[in-house]
Amino acid sequence: MRIVIAPDKFKGTLSSFEFCDIFKNTLQNFVHRDNIKLLPLADGGDGTIDIAQYYLGGNLITKQVKSAYFNEIEASYLYSETTKTAFIEMAEASGMKALIGDVLNVKKASTFGTGELIIDALEKGAETIIIGLGGSATNDCGIGMATALGYEFYDVKGNPVHPIGENLNEIKKVSSKNVHPKLQHTTFKIACDVTNPLYGSNGASHVYAKQKGASESDIILLENGMIHFSKVLDHNFNTQTQKIVGGGAAGGMGVGCHIFLKGELISGINLIKELANFNEVIQDADWIITGEGKLDEQTKNGKTIQGILQARNLLTKVAVFCGEISLTSEELKHFKIDYAKDIINIATDVNDAFDRTKFYLKELAEKFVEDQL
């Protein structure tokens, strides 16, 4: 029997590497260790940098940059001198994890620091830059990043616009005459974990801004800014921003990367699967064991488990282990998931589930062995 262990992280409680270790240690008493393959995955969000290094090698480069609120912080990115490839996780500079102790206020947030990391990679000689979207604290449509790279944004009076989300509605003109000269010679691949459009009921502001500190009035302000700025971009760059699949990712960074970097938006999970040679490794597997923090409606929008289900051989069974599963048994059947368990159903409460994730996952691994092997 061949088993592939290919999970995403449980955000805030368990890394994909820890998930792999728990199942490997449980299974190797029943399956020869040579028949257990570990393929830790990520969907392009925060934490993807560690997965990229697992497959690509390279070194972490640390640089002092601006956080989403323009405070000085240290952020890291991956750079391989051999392949001239950089992997930048925008959450490092512009993410929620860089704001410990700060009061969340997304309308004041900027992606400027991500732009600073891109400049550093360009000046080190990067010819390909992969940017992982997700985990952002921002809703600025990438104007912070673009400003760091030399783009200039002006209001109706010709005054420069400070690059934060609440100012999108003030932008009348975009100038690219002073952009970094190496941008046009660099290939950008954008790892995007969702398919949300820029604005609308399923867009950046309505779906994600609240968790970044936005009030209901802030969401309306940000949404109006996105709609206005979309028109400015369409006029200046002869494009149709609202038709960009994934344009609303990371507070509109999907659109920002597509337009300002001429980047190709790629499903984050597909990009990581490519690095892992995933499709080839899983072809003769009997089981794929996977999981992530929550299995819900968002799974349909490009999350890790969906990427696995699309790639697997239909003769290969899939077992899913999550912190919480909110899909019905009929929905699980529709996804062709063969075995599914979650921690919340065996923990005493949510806090217990978070505090003892590893303990309960090991218990579920042992139950899987008992039920299926």
WOGICOR-V771197 format. One record per residue. RES is the residue in one small letter. BURIAL is I if it has 16 or more other ideal C-beta (glycine too) atoms within 10 Angstrom, else O. Layout:
# WOGICOR-V771197
{{RES	BURIAL} {RES	BURIAL}}
This chain:
# WOGICOR-V771197
{{m	O} {r	I} {i	I} {v	I} {i	I} {a	I} {p	I} {d	I} {k	I} {f	I} {k	O} {g	O} {t	I} {l	I} {s	I} {s	I} {f	O} {e	I} {f	I} {c	I} {d	O} {i	I} {f	I} {k	I} {n	O} {t	I} {l	I} {q	O} {n	O} {f	O} {v	I} {h	O} {r	O} {d	O} {n	O} {i	I} {k	I} {l	I} {l	I} {p	I} {l	I} {a	I} {d	I} {g	I} {g	I} {d	I} {g	I} {t	I} {i	I} {d	I} {i	I} {a	I} {q	O} {y	I} {y	O} {l	I} {g	O} {g	I} {n	O} {l	O} {i	I} {t	O} {k	I} {q	O} {v	I} {k	I} {s	I} {a	I} {y	I} {f	I} {n	O} {e	O} {i	I} {e	O} {a	I} {s	I} {y	I} {l	I} {y	I} {s	I} {e	O} {t	O} {t	O} {k	O} {t	I} {a	I} {f	I} {i	I} {e	I} {m	I} {a	I} {e	I} {a	I} {s	I} {g	I} {m	I} {k	O} {a	I} {l	I} {i	O} {g	O} {d	O} {v	O} {l	I} {n	I} {v	I} {k	I} {k	I} {a	I} {s	I} {t	I} {f	I} {g	I} {t	I} {g	I} {e	I} {l	I} {i	I} {i	I} {d	I} {a	I} {l	I} {e	O} {k	O} {g	O} {a	I} {e	O} {t	O} {i	I} {i	I} {i	I} {g	I} {l	I} {g	I} {g	I} {s	I} {a	I} {t	I} {n	I} {d	I} {c	I} {g	I} {i	I} {g	I} {m	I} {a	I} {t	I} {a	I} {l	I} {g	I} {y	I} {e	I} {f	I} {y	O} {d	O} {v	O} {k	O} {g	O} {n	O} {p	O} {v	I} {h	I} {p	I} {i	I} {g	I} {e	I} {n	I} {l	I} {n	I} {e	I} {i	I} {k	O} {k	O} {v	I} {s	O} {s	O} {k	O} {n	O} {v	I} {h	I} {p	O} {k	I} {l	I} {q	O} {h	O} {t	I} {t	O} {f	I} {k	I} {i	I} {a	I} {c	I} {d	I} {v	I} {t	I} {n	I} {p	I} {l	I} {y	I} {g	I} {s	O} {n	O} {g	I} {a	I} {s	I} {h	I} {v	I} {y	I} {a	I} {k	O} {q	O} {k	I} {g	I} {a	I} {s	O} {e	O} {s	O} {d	I} {i	I} {i	O} {l	I} {l	I} {e	I} {n	O} {g	I} {m	I} {i	I} {h	I} {f	I} {s	I} {k	O} {v	I} {l	I} {d	O} {h	O} {n	O} {f	O} {n	O} {t	O} {q	O} {t	I} {q	I} {k	O} {i	I} {v	I} {g	I} {g	I} {g	I} {a	I} {a	I} {g	I} {g	I} {m	I} {g	I} {v	I} {g	I} {c	I} {h	I} {i	I} {f	I} {l	I} {k	O} {g	I} {e	O} {l	I} {i	I} {s	I} {g	I} {i	I} {n	I} {l	I} {i	I} {k	I} {e	O} {l	O} {a	I} {n	O} {f	I} {n	O} {e	O} {v	I} {i	I} {q	O} {d	O} {a	I} {d	O} {w	I} {i	I} {i	I} {t	I} {g	I} {e	I} {g	I} {k	I} {l	I} {d	O} {e	O} {q	I} {t	I} {k	O} {n	I} {g	I} {k	I} {t	I} {i	I} {q	I} {g	I} {i	I} {l	I} {q	O} {a	I} {r	I} {n	O} {l	O} {l	O} {t	I} {k	I} {v	I} {a	I} {v	I} {f	I} {c	I} {g	I} {e	I} {i	I} {s	O} {l	I} {t	O} {s	O} {e	O} {e	I} {l	I} {k	O} {h	O} {f	I} {k	O} {i	I} {d	O} {y	I} {a	I} {k	I} {d	I} {i	I} {i	I} {n	O} {i	O} {a	I} {t	O} {d	O} {v	O} {n	O} {d	O} {a	I} {f	I} {d	O} {r	I} {t	I} {k	I} {f	O} {y	I} {l	I} {k	O} {e	I} {l	I} {a	I} {e	O} {k	O} {f	I} {v	O} {e	O} {d	O} {q	O} {l	O}}
